[in-house]
Amino acid sequence: MTLLQQPAPQQTAPQAAIQQQAAELASRLVRPELLELEPYQSARRIGGKGAIWINANESPFNNTELALANRYPECQPPALMQAYADYVGVKPEQLICGRGADEAIELLIRTFCIPGQDAIVTFGPTYGMYGISAATFNVAVTELALDEHWQLPAAEMLASQIKAQKLIFVCNPNNPTGSLIPVQRIRELLAEFPDKLIIVDEAYIEFCPQMSCVPLLDEFANLVVLRTLSKAFALAGIRCGFMLTNPGICKLVMRVIAPYPVPVPVSTLATEALGNKGIATMYTQVQSLIANGERLRQAIENAGGIAPDSAANFVLASFTDVDTVAERLVQYGIVARRYKHPRLQDAIRLSYTNDAETQAIAAALAGPTQTTNPQSIHPQTSS
């Protein structure tokens, strides 16, 4: 077990009952044709024992320094799955690994939503890929508005708006607002809609780990949690994310997943990141980013903007003269994020970053009297 990891508890009778409920719920919600679908049996899924492997039409030549680069990878690499299970305190059979949390979003829609018939629920403004993924599969989207404090609507309103939809997506902490919905409110949502899958996207949860909904997996059959290594683990470039849920839901989603969703380099880097050293580095960098986030928020306020608290690695700042501020950032070579959403027209989202880049952003916000040379800093774009 590695640093700060949570042991997966032994299964109790109530947990077994929840898993049975999850399997039954998944069978009711799934697209009917998938119940009879025989998943593609790749060479790795079939497996085998022997010294000479000629069952996958691979090349016998590895022309790289990366071990097994010439071989197809395991669909769900055991070492990686165990490492992440240890990190979050679940069992490997409660996980699916794929190409970022974005693939998990698509897999859930493909598994449970009938094109042209079913719908999902989102709470806006939020991460745009929930709606886009649904639209690409001809699945309708019911977008409900977060309230003035970026919290979920009242239960009465939800009850009047959520009827036949199958999936409810909650980004928590929310992108792009940085707001956080209390775990108790998520618990209430799970109880209010036991016949829907509630998908809680925790892409930014390492910045507020005490607010994770993962412990609720043992209490609610209808919970799915999405995670990623793109944010706190600094591995956006390898595209590695996880779906956490009960095994009965995982089994049906695995019927539609691609044969080899986790390339060998991805598995290697991700497994290393989830070791003692990698987790320690992540926590250190998270604290550094949070500290620089406070510096950034102060710079925003000094420039006349509003910088609300954020539970993620960014701040959604608002300005009365937002166009002027946006142009100033461009002049300083700083690429930030603006939105077309009507509630965000005066806002700019700025990601937390390292010391030097934070100093350059503060200088840009303060105006041309600062002496920092913006061309010496090259901020990275964010998703």
KAFEN-V999969 format. One record per helix or strand of 2 or more residues. SS is the DSSP state (~ for helix, > for strand). FROM is the first residue (numbers start at 1). TO is the last residue. If there is no record, write none. Layout:
ss=[SS & SS]
from=[FROM & FROM]
to=[TO & TO]
This chain:
ss=[~ & ~ & ~ & ~ & ~ & > & ~ & > & ~ & > & ~ & > & ~ & > & ~ & ~ & ~ & > & ~ & > & ~ & ~ & ~ & > & > & ~ & ~ & > & ~ & ~]
from=[13 & 32 & 43 & 78 & 92 & 95 & 100 & 119 & 129 & 140 & 155 & 167 & 183 & 197 & 205 & 209 & 214 & 223 & 236 & 241 & 247 & 264 & 276 & 306 & 314 & 322 & 342 & 347 & 355 & 374]
to=[29 & 35 & 46 & 88 & 94 & 98 & 112 & 124 & 136 & 145 & 161 & 171 & 192 & 201 & 207 & 211 & 218 & 228 & 238 & 244 & 253 & 273 & 302 & 307 & 318 & 331 & 344 & 351 & 366 & 376]
